[in-house]
Structure formats: C-alpha cells, structure tokens
Amino acid sequence: MEYLKAVLLALVEGVTEFLPISSTGHMILVEQLVQFADSEFAKAFIVIVQLPAILAVVLYFWKDLWPWHNANGTEETIRVWLRIAVAFLPAAVIGFLLNDYIEELLDSPAVVAGALILGGIVIILIERRAHAERFVTVHDFSFRIALAIGFFQCLAMIPGTSRSAATIIGALLLGASRAAAAEFSFFLAIPTMLAATGYTVLKNGVEFTPEQWGLMAAGSVVAFATAYVSIAFLMGFIKRYSFAAFGWYRIVLGVVVLVWLYLAGTFQG
C-alpha cells in the first residue's frame, strides 16, 4: 500500500508541478487522504519528489538550457542562466530563514485552501486586464526584472500558492508574454527545487529506511514522466488560451476543501 501511495502522490506532483494550481498544495491534500505510515517521511517525500519533475524541464528545454548545444547561442544562453541565478537569490535567503515555519504550514489544509482561492482570484483578475507585452522571450528579461520575479516566487512558500503561479503571475504583471513567463518559471524551478531537495536530503536522508528510499525511487520515475507530459501540455495550452481556467479551478478546489474541513469538524486537517 505504501508504494501505491507513493505512486499516487508522484502522479499528482508530475501533473500539477508546472500548472499554476500548486503541486505542493495538491500533494498535501492527497496525503491527508492516503497518509503515509510515517508523517515525517511524508513531508520529505513531498519536497524530494519534485526534483525528478524539475529534471523533466531540463530534458524538455535542453536546447535552450545547454549553453554549448549551439555555438551561436552560447553567450545568449549564459545570460539567461545569470538571470535565473539572480531570480533564485530571494527564495534562497528567505527560504533558509523561514524553513521551520514553512514546514509547520505543510500540516495545514486550511492554509492550502485559502491560498488556492486567493491565488485563483488574482489569476482571473490579471487575465481580465489589458496585457502589454514588453518582453516576448526570456532573452528580453533584464536583471532587474529577473530579481523582481524572484521575489514573487517567495510567495509560493505559503503552501497552496503555487510556485508556478507566483512566478508566472509576477512575470505577466511585469510585462512578459505568456510563453516567456511560463518558460522563465520552468527555468527558475531548476535551482530552486535543487536547493530545496538538497536541503531536505541533508536534513532527513540519512534517516530514511531502505523501503523509504524505494518509495522515493518509485515516485521519482512517475513524477518525471508525468511532469514531462504536463510541460508539453502547458506550452501548447498557453498558445491558445489564458490562465483564467486555472484560476477558476483553484477557487472551486479551495471551496471544496473548506467544505470538507468544515464537515470534518476541523480547519487543521
């Protein structure tokens, strides 16, 4: 049963990681339903299983991310990586300082529900406003814009907010096209989740049992495969539609969770 739980959570992670609907929020809610035998392992699993999903980004955008794939694009690609590094700094500092507080929030479905609803409303409002595209591709981003997106990413430390939603919304507000906003969000996920996973492994990895490492391995395979498909879906979706549908989904899910918590007699999960 533990392996089935791991596969289910990894499937949820892969499908939702790059959609602006909060992968962590979804996994917290699903874990509340299926529940691993070890609650501390569950918290670590929710973080670590995001790494293989991030590796799917590297594979999907390999030509854009590897500086020496094309000699003519080496300098341009390095500039993009420098902007990613700048955007990563706010989350690296604030995440380190608030790590213990963030872990406490992982136990609260009520926080997830509230963040889902609020984030959904923001997405809908932003998509209804006139959108002037100042930056068509990620290569047009300045260091100042990259840093600003990095601060937006810090909002995702609240479970249910969604790292993808925070960075994509931030980029849209700053004048990026939908495609550029989505791509930079994907790229920024690489150092962000590498750092989060590395910290979690250093903190908990030595305490994992062989079976728990097996659960991690099974979950990683599923998360990688489903994340790759999810990336391809989103890149095709934004060429024809806005992000408003994701906003409505977040609101509906958030309300459902609040009703569930009310009927269960608790807002703490």
Secondary structure, DSSP 4 states (H G I P E B T S, - for coil): -HHHHHHHHHHHHHHHTTTTT-HHHHHHHHHHHH--S-HHHHHHHHHHTHHHHHHHHHHHTHHHH-TTSSGGGHHHHHHHHHHHHHHHHHHHHHHHHTHHHHHHHTT-HHHHHHHHHHHHHHHHHHHHS----SBSSGGG--HHHHHHHHHHHGGGGSTTS-HHHHHHHHHHHTTB-HHHHHHHHHHHHHHHHHHHHHHHHHHHGGG--HHHHHHHHHHHHHHHHHHHHHHHHHHHHTTT--SHHHHHHHHHHHHHHHHHHHHHT-S--
